[in-house]
Amino acid sequence: MQKLFGEFGALLSAFLREDEGQDLIEYTLLLAFVALASATMFIRAGGSIKSIWTTTNSQLAAAAASATS
């Protein structure tokens, strides 16, 4: 019986010292944070990009109209 508890204690202490799973969870959480931050950045930048594209398009249309007249 004492041998069984000794083996269980060794397994329990080895389990508590093992930290590979913790590293995996930390990297997964970091990756999720980077993905959410990137998505937020792209969503917020969408309005600015649309504004720049609209301004450029209207200036090109005006330049094309003045070049043909």
PDB file with SEQRES, HELIX, SHEET and CRYST1 records, atoms N, CA, C and O in Angstrom:
SEQRES   1 A   69  MET GLN LYS LEU PHE GLY GLU PHE GLY ALA LEU LEU SER          
SEQRES   2 A   69  ALA PHE LEU ARG GLU ASP GLU GLY GLN ASP LEU ILE GLU          
SEQRES   3 A   69  TYR THR LEU LEU LEU ALA PHE VAL ALA LEU ALA SER ALA          
SEQRES   4 A   69  THR MET PHE ILE ARG ALA GLY GLY SER ILE LYS SER ILE          
SEQRES   5 A   69  TRP THR THR THR ASN SER GLN LEU ALA ALA ALA ALA ALA          
SEQRES   6 A   69  SER ALA THR SER                                              
HELIX    1 AA1 GLN A    2  ARG A   17  1                                  16    
HELIX    2 AA2 GLU A   20  THR A   68  1                                  49    
CRYST1    1.000    1.000    1.000  90.00  90.00  90.00 P 1           1          
ATOM      1  N   MET A   1       0.813  -1.180   0.000  1.00  0.00           N  
ATOM      2  CA  MET A   1       0.000   0.000   0.000  1.00  0.00           C  
ATOM      3  C   MET A   1       0.867   1.259   0.000  1.00  0.00           C  
ATOM      4  O   MET A   1       0.568   2.235  -0.688  1.00  0.00           O  
ATOM      5  N   GLN A   2       1.934   1.218   0.775  1.00  0.00           N  
ATOM      6  CA  GLN A   2       2.815   2.374   0.853  1.00  0.00           C  
ATOM      7  C   GLN A   2       3.516   2.608  -0.478  1.00  0.00           C  
ATOM      8  O   GLN A   2       3.788   3.749  -0.853  1.00  0.00           O  
ATOM      9  N   LYS A   3       3.806   1.523  -1.189  1.00  0.00           N  
ATOM     10  CA  LYS A   3       4.434   1.636  -2.506  1.00  0.00           C  
ATOM     11  C   LYS A   3       3.488   2.350  -3.478  1.00  0.00           C  
ATOM     12  O   LYS A   3       3.920   3.171  -4.287  1.00  0.00           O  
ATOM     13  N   LEU A   4       2.206   2.031  -3.391  1.00  0.00           N  
ATOM     14  CA  LEU A   4       1.209   2.656  -4.255  1.00  0.00           C  
ATOM     15  C   LEU A   4       1.134   4.161  -4.006  1.00  0.00           C  
ATOM     16  O   LEU A   4       1.094   4.942  -4.956  1.00  0.00           O  
ATOM     17  N   PHE A   5       1.115   4.572  -2.746  1.00  0.00           N  
ATOM     18  CA  PHE A   5       1.087   5.998  -2.419  1.00  0.00           C  
ATOM     19  C   PHE A   5       2.382   6.686  -2.830  1.00  0.00           C  
ATOM     20  O   PHE A   5       2.362   7.848  -3.235  1.00  0.00           O  
ATOM     21  N   GLY A   6       3.495   5.989  -2.732  1.00  0.00           N  
ATOM     22  CA  GLY A   6       4.782   6.543  -3.153  1.00  0.00           C  
ATOM     23  C   GLY A   6       4.801   6.808  -4.650  1.00  0.00           C  
ATOM     24  O   GLY A   6       5.280   7.853  -5.092  1.00  0.00           O  
ATOM     25  N   GLU A   7       4.281   5.864  -5.433  1.00  0.00           N  
ATOM     26  CA  GLU A   7       4.213   6.037  -6.886  1.00  0.00           C  
ATOM     27  C   GLU A   7       3.247   7.164  -7.257  1.00  0.00           C  
ATOM     28  O   GLU A   7       3.520   7.961  -8.154  1.00  0.00           O  
ATOM     29  N   PHE A   8       2.120   7.216  -6.556  1.00  0.00           N  
ATOM     30  CA  PHE A   8       1.150   8.275  -6.816  1.00  0.00           C  
ATOM     31  C   PHE A   8       1.739   9.639  -6.487  1.00  0.00           C  
ATOM     32  O   PHE A   8       1.539  10.601  -7.228  1.00  0.00           O  
ATOM     33  N   GLY A   9       2.456   9.722  -5.389  1.00  0.00           N  
ATOM     34  CA  GLY A   9       3.100  10.980  -5.009  1.00  0.00           C  
ATOM     35  C   GLY A   9       4.139  11.403  -6.039  1.00  0.00           C  
ATOM     36  O   GLY A   9       4.251  12.588  -6.355  1.00  0.00           O  
ATOM     37  N   ALA A  10       4.898  10.451  -6.565  1.00  0.00           N  
ATOM     38  CA  ALA A  10       5.896  10.767  -7.590  1.00  0.00           C  
ATOM     39  C   ALA A  10       5.214  11.253  -8.869  1.00  0.00           C  
ATOM     40  O   ALA A  10       5.668  12.209  -9.498  1.00  0.00           O  
ATOM     41  N   LEU A  11       4.129  10.591  -9.246  1.00  0.00           N  
ATOM     42  CA  LEU A  11       3.392  11.011 -10.441  1.00  0.00           C  
ATOM     43  C   LEU A  11       2.780  12.397 -10.253  1.00  0.00           C  
ATOM     44  O   LEU A  11       2.794  13.217 -11.171  1.00  0.00           O  
ATOM     45  N   LEU A  12       2.244  12.655  -9.065  1.00  0.00           N  
ATOM     46  CA  LEU A  12       1.634  13.948  -8.788  1.00  0.00           C  
ATOM     47  C   LEU A  12       2.671  15.065  -8.809  1.00  0.00           C  
ATOM     48  O   LEU A  12       2.425  16.130  -9.376  1.00  0.00           O  
ATOM     49  N   SER A  13       3.817  14.832  -8.203  1.00  0.00           N  
ATOM     50  CA  SER A  13       4.851  15.871  -8.203  1.00  0.00           C  
ATOM     51  C   SER A  13       5.403  16.088  -9.609  1.00  0.00           C  
ATOM     52  O   SER A  13       5.714  17.223  -9.970  1.00  0.00           O  
ATOM     53  N   ALA A  14       5.532  15.035 -10.412  1.00  0.00           N  
ATOM     54  CA  ALA A  14       5.980  15.188 -11.804  1.00  0.00           C  
ATOM     55  C   ALA A  14       4.956  15.973 -12.611  1.00  0.00           C  
ATOM     56  O   ALA A  14       5.320  16.795 -13.450  1.00  0.00           O  
ATOM     57  N   PHE A  15       3.676  15.720 -12.358  1.00  0.00           N  
ATOM     58  CA  PHE A  15       2.617  16.448 -13.058  1.00  0.00           C  
ATOM     59  C   PHE A  15       2.647  17.928 -12.708  1.00  0.00           C  
ATOM     60  O   PHE A  15       2.467  18.776 -13.582  1.00  0.00           O  
ATOM     61  N   LEU A  16       2.871  18.242 -11.447  1.00  0.00           N  
ATOM     62  CA  LEU A  16       2.897  19.638 -11.026  1.00  0.00           C  
ATOM     63  C   LEU A  16       4.139  20.374 -11.536  1.00  0.00           C  
ATOM     64  O   LEU A  16       4.091  21.585 -11.751  1.00  0.00           O  
ATOM     65  N   ARG A  17       5.240  19.661 -11.729  1.00  0.00           N  
ATOM     66  CA  ARG A  17       6.450  20.300 -12.250  1.00  0.00           C  
ATOM     67  C   ARG A  17       6.401  20.481 -13.764  1.00  0.00           C  
ATOM     68  O   ARG A  17       7.125  21.315 -14.307  1.00  0.00           O  
ATOM     69  N   GLU A  18       5.583  19.736 -14.431  1.00  0.00           N  
ATOM     70  CA  GLU A  18       5.491  19.790 -15.897  1.00  0.00           C  
ATOM     71  C   GLU A  18       4.804  21.091 -16.301  1.00  0.00           C  
ATOM     72  O   GLU A  18       3.722  21.393 -15.797  1.00  0.00           O  
ATOM     73  N   ASP A  19       5.414  21.873 -17.209  1.00  0.00           N  
ATOM     74  CA  ASP A  19       4.826  23.147 -17.601  1.00  0.00           C  
ATOM     75  C   ASP A  19       4.738  23.329 -19.114  1.00  0.00           C  
ATOM     76  O   ASP A  19       4.566  24.453 -19.586  1.00  0.00           O  
ATOM     77  N   GLU A  20       4.850  22.263 -19.867  1.00  0.00           N  
ATOM     78  CA  GLU A  20       4.755  22.385 -21.328  1.00  0.00           C  
ATOM     79  C   GLU A  20       3.356  22.810 -21.765  1.00  0.00           C  
ATOM     80  O   GLU A  20       3.218  23.594 -22.703  1.00  0.00           O  
ATOM     81  N   GLY A  21       2.338  22.316 -21.114  1.00  0.00           N  
ATOM     82  CA  GLY A  21       0.971  22.691 -21.447  1.00  0.00           C  
ATOM     83  C   GLY A  21       0.703  24.158 -21.157  1.00  0.00           C  
ATOM     84  O   GLY A  21      -0.055  24.812 -21.873  1.00  0.00           O  
ATOM     85  N   GLN A  22       1.323  24.669 -20.112  1.00  0.00           N  
ATOM     86  CA  GLN A  22       1.155  26.079 -19.771  1.00  0.00           C  
ATOM     87  C   GLN A  22       1.738  26.958 -20.865  1.00  0.00           C  
ATOM     88  O   GLN A  22       1.141  27.977 -21.212  1.00  0.00           O  
ATOM     89  N   ASP A  23       2.888  26.592 -21.415  1.00  0.00           N  
ATOM     90  CA  ASP A  23       3.488  27.360 -22.505  1.00  0.00           C  
ATOM     91  C   ASP A  23       2.574  27.377 -23.724  1.00  0.00           C  
ATOM     92  O   ASP A  23       2.410  28.410 -24.372  1.00  0.00           O  
ATOM     93  N   LEU A  24       1.984  26.233 -24.028  1.00  0.00           N  
ATOM     94  CA  LEU A  24       1.085  26.142 -25.172  1.00  0.00           C  
ATOM     95  C   LEU A  24      -0.122  27.062 -24.987  1.00  0.00           C  
ATOM     96  O   LEU A  24      -0.533  27.742 -25.927  1.00  0.00           O  
ATOM     97  N   ILE A  25      -0.681  27.086 -23.801  1.00  0.00           N  
ATOM     98  CA  ILE A  25      -1.833  27.949 -23.530  1.00  0.00           C  
ATOM     99  C   ILE A  25      -1.436  29.421 -23.631  1.00  0.00           C  
ATOM    100  O   ILE A  25      -2.181  30.231 -24.182  1.00  0.00           O  
ATOM    101  N   GLU A  26      -0.270  29.763 -23.102  1.00  0.00           N  
ATOM    102  CA  GLU A  26       0.175  31.154 -23.171  1.00  0.00           C  
ATOM    103  C   GLU A  26       0.366  31.598 -24.622  1.00  0.00           C  
ATOM    104  O   GLU A  26      -0.051  32.694 -24.994  1.00  0.00           O  
ATOM    105  N   TYR A  27       0.991  30.759 -25.435  1.00  0.00           N  
ATOM    106  CA  TYR A  27       1.178  31.111 -26.841  1.00  0.00           C  
ATOM    107  C   TYR A  27      -0.152  31.212 -27.578  1.00  0.00           C  
ATOM    108  O   TYR A  27      -0.314  32.065 -28.451  1.00  0.00           O  
ATOM    109  N   THR A  28      -1.099  30.355 -27.237  1.00  0.00           N  
ATOM    110  CA  THR A  28      -2.422  30.400 -27.867  1.00  0.00           C  
ATOM    111  C   THR A  28      -3.143  31.696 -27.503  1.00  0.00           C  
ATOM    112  O   THR A  28      -3.761  32.325 -28.362  1.00  0.00           O  
ATOM    113  N   LEU A  29      -3.067  32.097 -26.233  1.00  0.00           N  
ATOM    114  CA  LEU A  29      -3.699  33.350 -25.814  1.00  0.00           C  
ATOM    115  C   LEU A  29      -3.027  34.553 -26.474  1.00  0.00           C  
ATOM    116  O   LEU A  29      -3.704  35.506 -26.859  1.00  0.00           O  
ATOM    117  N   LEU A  30      -1.707  34.513 -26.605  1.00  0.00           N  
ATOM    118  CA  LEU A  30      -0.992  35.592 -27.270  1.00  0.00           C  
ATOM    119  C   LEU A  30      -1.391  35.682 -28.740  1.00  0.00           C  
ATOM    120  O   LEU A  30      -1.590  36.779 -29.263  1.00  0.00           O  
ATOM    121  N   LEU A  31      -1.510  34.540 -29.405  1.00  0.00           N  
ATOM    122  CA  LEU A  31      -1.926  34.522 -30.806  1.00  0.00           C  
ATOM    123  C   LEU A  31      -3.349  35.061 -30.963  1.00  0.00           C  
ATOM    124  O   LEU A  31      -3.632  35.791 -31.913  1.00  0.00           O  
ATOM    125  N   ALA A  32      -4.233  34.709 -30.050  1.00  0.00           N  
ATOM    126  CA  ALA A  32      -5.603  35.212 -30.112  1.00  0.00           C  
ATOM    127  C   ALA A  32      -5.631  36.730 -29.917  1.00  0.00           C  
ATOM    128  O   ALA A  32      -6.396  37.426 -30.585  1.00  0.00           O  
ATOM    129  N   PHE A  33      -4.805  37.244 -29.010  1.00  0.00           N  
ATOM    130  CA  PHE A  33      -4.735  38.689 -28.798  1.00  0.00           C  
ATOM    131  C   PHE A  33      -4.235  39.400 -30.043  1.00  0.00           C  
ATOM    132  O   PHE A  33      -4.782  40.434 -30.427  1.00  0.00           O  
ATOM    133  N   VAL A  34      -3.197  38.856 -30.681  1.00  0.00           N  
ATOM    134  CA  VAL A  34      -2.661  39.474 -31.898  1.00  0.00           C  
ATOM    135  C   VAL A  34      -3.701  39.445 -33.016  1.00  0.00           C  
ATOM    136  O   VAL A  34      -3.836  40.415 -33.761  1.00  0.00           O  
ATOM    137  N   ALA A  35      -4.429  38.354 -33.137  1.00  0.00           N  
ATOM    138  CA  ALA A  35      -5.461  38.252 -34.174  1.00  0.00           C  
ATOM    139  C   ALA A  35      -6.578  39.267 -33.941  1.00  0.00           C  
ATOM    140  O   ALA A  35      -7.035  39.911 -34.885  1.00  0.00           O  
ATOM    141  N   LEU A  36      -7.016  39.415 -32.701  1.00  0.00           N  
ATOM    142  CA  LEU A  36      -8.075  40.386 -32.408  1.00  0.00           C  
ATOM    143  C   LEU A  36      -7.601  41.823 -32.608  1.00  0.00           C  
ATOM    144  O   LEU A  36      -8.344  42.666 -33.110  1.00  0.00           O  
ATOM    145  N   ALA A  37      -6.367  42.092 -32.216  1.00  0.00           N  
ATOM    146  CA  ALA A  37      -5.830  43.440 -32.407  1.00  0.00           C  
ATOM    147  C   ALA A  37      -5.699  43.758 -33.898  1.00  0.00           C  
ATOM    148  O   ALA A  37      -5.992  44.876 -34.323  1.00  0.00           O  
ATOM    149  N   SER A  38      -5.263  42.785 -34.684  1.00  0.00           N  
ATOM    150  CA  SER A  38      -5.138  42.994 -36.129  1.00  0.00           C  
ATOM    151  C   SER A  38      -6.503  43.217 -36.774  1.00  0.00           C  
ATOM    152  O   SER A  38      -6.655  44.091 -37.628  1.00  0.00           O  
ATOM    153  N   ALA A  39      -7.483  42.436 -36.371  1.00  0.00           N  
ATOM    154  CA  ALA A  39      -8.830  42.603 -36.921  1.00  0.00           C  
ATOM    155  C   ALA A  39      -9.390  43.973 -36.576  1.00  0.00           C  
ATOM    156  O   ALA A  39     -10.011  44.623 -37.417  1.00  0.00           O  
ATOM    157  N   THR A  40      -9.175  44.413 -35.345  1.00  0.00           N  
ATOM    158  CA  THR A  40      -9.643  45.740 -34.941  1.00  0.00           C  
ATOM    159  C   THR A  40      -8.959  46.829 -35.752  1.00  0.00           C  
ATOM    160  O   THR A  40      -9.596  47.798 -36.164  1.00  0.00           O  
ATOM    161  N   MET A  41      -7.674  46.669 -35.976  1.00  0.00           N  
ATOM    162  CA  MET A  41      -6.920  47.661 -36.735  1.00  0.00           C  
ATOM    163  C   MET A  41      -7.424  47.735 -38.180  1.00  0.00           C  
ATOM    164  O   MET A  41      -7.579  48.827 -38.728  1.00  0.00           O  
ATOM    165  N   PHE A  42      -7.679  46.579 -38.794  1.00  0.00           N  
ATOM    166  CA  PHE A  42      -8.161  46.578 -40.175  1.00  0.00           C  
ATOM    167  C   PHE A  42      -9.562  47.172 -40.274  1.00  0.00           C  
ATOM    168  O   PHE A  42      -9.867  47.873 -41.239  1.00  0.00           O  
ATOM    169  N   ILE A  43     -10.408  46.903 -39.298  1.00  0.00           N  
ATOM    170  CA  ILE A  43     -11.770  47.448 -39.329  1.00  0.00           C  
ATOM    171  C   ILE A  43     -11.740  48.968 -39.195  1.00  0.00           C  
ATOM    172  O   ILE A  43     -12.439  49.681 -39.916  1.00  0.00           O  
ATOM    173  N   ARG A  44     -10.919  49.453 -38.263  1.00  0.00           N  
ATOM    174  CA  ARG A  44     -10.845  50.910 -38.067  1.00  0.00           C  
ATOM    175  C   ARG A  44     -10.157  51.602 -39.230  1.00  0.00           C  
ATOM    176  O   ARG A  44     -10.495  52.743 -39.546  1.00  0.00           O  
ATOM    177  N   ALA A  45      -9.209  50.950 -39.871  1.00  0.00           N  
ATOM    178  CA  ALA A  45      -8.498  51.562 -40.988  1.00  0.00           C  
ATOM    179  C   ALA A  45      -9.345  51.550 -42.260  1.00  0.00           C  
ATOM    180  O   ALA A  45      -9.034  52.264 -43.213  1.00  0.00           O  
ATOM    181  N   GLY A  46     -10.399  50.759 -42.285  1.00  0.00           N  
ATOM    182  CA  GLY A  46     -11.244  50.667 -43.468  1.00  0.00           C  
ATOM    183  C   GLY A  46     -11.843  51.999 -43.880  1.00  0.00           C  
ATOM    184  O   GLY A  46     -11.887  52.315 -45.068  1.00  0.00           O  
ATOM    185  N   GLY A  47     -12.302  52.780 -42.920  1.00  0.00           N  
ATOM    186  CA  GLY A  47     -12.885  54.091 -43.221  1.00  0.00           C  
ATOM    187  C   GLY A  47     -11.852  55.041 -43.800  1.00  0.00           C  
ATOM    188  O   GLY A  47     -12.151  55.783 -44.736  1.00  0.00           O  
ATOM    189  N   SER A  48     -10.648  55.031 -43.260  1.00  0.00           N  
ATOM    190  CA  SER A  48      -9.586  55.900 -43.774  1.00  0.00           C  
ATOM    191  C   SER A  48      -9.194  55.505 -45.187  1.00  0.00           C  
ATOM    192  O   SER A  48      -8.998  56.363 -46.048  1.00  0.00           O  
ATOM    193  N   ILE A  49      -9.080  54.218 -45.420  1.00  0.00           N  
ATOM    194  CA  ILE A  49      -8.709  53.745 -46.757  1.00  0.00           C  
ATOM    195  C   ILE A  49      -9.794  54.104 -47.759  1.00  0.00           C  
ATOM    196  O   ILE A  49      -9.491  54.494 -48.886  1.00  0.00           O  
ATOM    197  N   LYS A  50     -11.064  53.977 -47.359  1.00  0.00           N  
ATOM    198  CA  LYS A  50     -12.161  54.338 -48.259  1.00  0.00           C  
ATOM    199  C   LYS A  50     -12.107  55.825 -48.595  1.00  0.00           C  
ATOM    200  O   LYS A  50     -12.323  56.208 -49.744  1.00  0.00           O  
ATOM    201  N   SER A  51     -11.821  56.660 -47.605  1.00  0.00           N  
ATOM    202  CA  SER A  51     -11.731  58.101 -47.828  1.00  0.00           C  
ATOM    203  C   SER A  51     -10.587  58.436 -48.790  1.00  0.00           C  
ATOM    204  O   SER A  51     -10.754  59.246 -49.701  1.00  0.00           O  
ATOM    205  N   ILE A  52      -9.437  57.814 -48.584  1.00  0.00           N  
ATOM    206  CA  ILE A  52      -8.291  58.051 -49.479  1.00  0.00           C  
ATOM    207  C   ILE A  52      -8.616  57.594 -50.894  1.00  0.00           C  
ATOM    208  O   ILE A  52      -8.294  58.288 -51.858  1.00  0.00           O  
ATOM    209  N   TRP A  53      -9.239  56.451 -51.026  1.00  0.00           N  
ATOM    210  CA  TRP A  53      -9.580  55.916 -52.340  1.00  0.00           C  
ATOM    211  C   TRP A  53     -10.590  56.827 -53.048  1.00  0.00           C  
ATOM    212  O   TRP A  53     -10.468  57.070 -54.248  1.00  0.00           O  
ATOM    213  N   THR A  54     -11.582  57.329 -52.310  1.00  0.00           N  
ATOM    214  CA  THR A  54     -12.589  58.214 -52.906  1.00  0.00           C  
ATOM    215  C   THR A  54     -11.954  59.518 -53.383  1.00  0.00           C  
ATOM    216  O   THR A  54     -12.262  59.993 -54.477  1.00  0.00           O  
ATOM    217  N   THR A  55     -11.077  60.095 -52.578  1.00  0.00           N  
ATOM    218  CA  THR A  55     -10.401  61.336 -52.957  1.00  0.00           C  
ATOM    219  C   THR A  55      -9.530  61.129 -54.190  1.00  0.00           C  
ATOM    220  O   THR A  55      -9.540  61.945 -55.111  1.00  0.00           O  
ATOM    221  N   THR A  56      -8.781  60.038 -54.200  1.00  0.00           N  
ATOM    222  CA  THR A  56      -7.917  59.738 -55.348  1.00  0.00           C  
ATOM    223  C   THR A  56      -8.740  59.524 -56.611  1.00  0.00           C  
ATOM    224  O   THR A  56      -8.373  60.001 -57.684  1.00  0.00           O  
ATOM    225  N   ASN A  57      -9.848  58.809 -56.485  1.00  0.00           N  
ATOM    226  CA  ASN A  57     -10.704  58.538 -57.638  1.00  0.00           C  
ATOM    227  C   ASN A  57     -11.294  59.829 -58.202  1.00  0.00           C  
ATOM    228  O   ASN A  57     -11.344  60.003 -59.419  1.00  0.00           O  
ATOM    229  N   SER A  58     -11.741  60.732 -57.332  1.00  0.00           N  
ATOM    230  CA  SER A  58     -12.327  61.978 -57.829  1.00  0.00           C  
ATOM    231  C   SER A  58     -11.263  62.872 -58.474  1.00  0.00           C  
ATOM    232  O   SER A  58     -11.544  63.545 -59.466  1.00  0.00           O  
ATOM    233  N   GLN A  59     -10.050  62.883 -57.922  1.00  0.00           N  
ATOM    234  CA  GLN A  59      -8.980  63.671 -58.521  1.00  0.00           C  
ATOM    235  C   GLN A  59      -8.556  63.108 -59.887  1.00  0.00           C  
ATOM    236  O   GLN A  59      -8.269  63.861 -60.817  1.00  0.00           O  
ATOM    237  N   LEU A  60      -8.524  61.791 -59.988  1.00  0.00           N  
ATOM    238  CA  LEU A  60      -8.203  61.188 -61.289  1.00  0.00           C  
ATOM    239  C   LEU A  60      -9.300  61.443 -62.315  1.00  0.00           C  
ATOM    240  O   LEU A  60      -9.010  61.658 -63.492  1.00  0.00           O  
ATOM    241  N   ALA A  61     -10.550  61.419 -61.881  1.00  0.00           N  
ATOM    242  CA  ALA A  61     -11.665  61.694 -62.790  1.00  0.00           C  
ATOM    243  C   ALA A  61     -11.603  63.146 -63.262  1.00  0.00           C  
ATOM    244  O   ALA A  61     -11.859  63.432 -64.432  1.00  0.00           O  
ATOM    245  N   ALA A  62     -11.258  64.072 -62.345  1.00  0.00           N  
ATOM    246  CA  ALA A  62     -11.144  65.473 -62.725  1.00  0.00           C  
ATOM    247  C   ALA A  62      -9.971  65.702 -63.679  1.00  0.00           C  
ATOM    248  O   ALA A  62     -10.068  66.498 -64.613  1.00  0.00           O  
ATOM    249  N   ALA A  63      -8.869  65.002 -63.437  1.00  0.00           N  
ATOM    250  CA  ALA A  63      -7.699  65.130 -64.329  1.00  0.00           C  
ATOM    251  C   ALA A  63      -8.025  64.546 -65.699  1.00  0.00           C  
ATOM    252  O   ALA A  63      -7.618  65.108 -66.716  1.00  0.00           O  
ATOM    253  N   ALA A  64      -8.736  63.451 -65.747  1.00  0.00           N  
ATOM    254  CA  ALA A  64      -9.100  62.860 -67.037  1.00  0.00           C  
ATOM    255  C   ALA A  64     -10.066  63.779 -67.799  1.00  0.00           C  
ATOM    256  O   ALA A  64      -9.966  63.918 -69.018  1.00  0.00           O  
ATOM    257  N   ALA A  65     -11.001  64.404 -67.069  1.00  0.00           N  
ATOM    258  CA  ALA A  65     -11.949  65.306 -67.720  1.00  0.00           C  
ATOM    259  C   ALA A  65     -11.247  66.545 -68.268  1.00  0.00           C  
ATOM    260  O   ALA A  65     -11.593  67.012 -69.354  1.00  0.00           O  
ATOM    261  N   SER A  66     -10.276  67.085 -67.548  1.00  0.00           N  
ATOM    262  CA  SER A  66      -9.556  68.274 -68.039  1.00  0.00           C  
ATOM    263  C   SER A  66      -8.602  67.919 -69.167  1.00  0.00           C  
ATOM    264  O   SER A  66      -8.302  68.768 -70.007  1.00  0.00           O  
ATOM    265  N   ALA A  67      -8.125  66.698 -69.205  1.00  0.00           N  
ATOM    266  CA  ALA A  67      -7.200  66.288 -70.270  1.00  0.00           C  
ATOM    267  C   ALA A  67      -7.943  66.086 -71.588  1.00  0.00           C  
ATOM    268  O   ALA A  67      -7.354  66.280 -72.652  1.00  0.00           O  
ATOM    269  N   THR A  68      -9.194  65.709 -71.548  1.00  0.00           N  
ATOM    270  CA  THR A  68      -9.956  65.440 -72.773  1.00  0.00           C  
ATOM    271  C   THR A  68     -10.634  66.704 -73.303  1.00  0.00           C  
ATOM    272  O   THR A  68     -11.080  66.720 -74.450  1.00  0.00           O  
ATOM    273  N   SER A  69     -10.719  67.742 -72.509  1.00  0.00           N  
ATOM    274  CA  SER A  69     -11.413  68.940 -72.992  1.00  0.00           C  
ATOM    275  C   SER A  69     -10.461  69.961 -73.556  1.00  0.00           C  
ATOM    276  O   SER A  69     -10.890  71.025 -74.002  1.00  0.00           O  
TER     277      SER A  69                                                      
END                                                                             
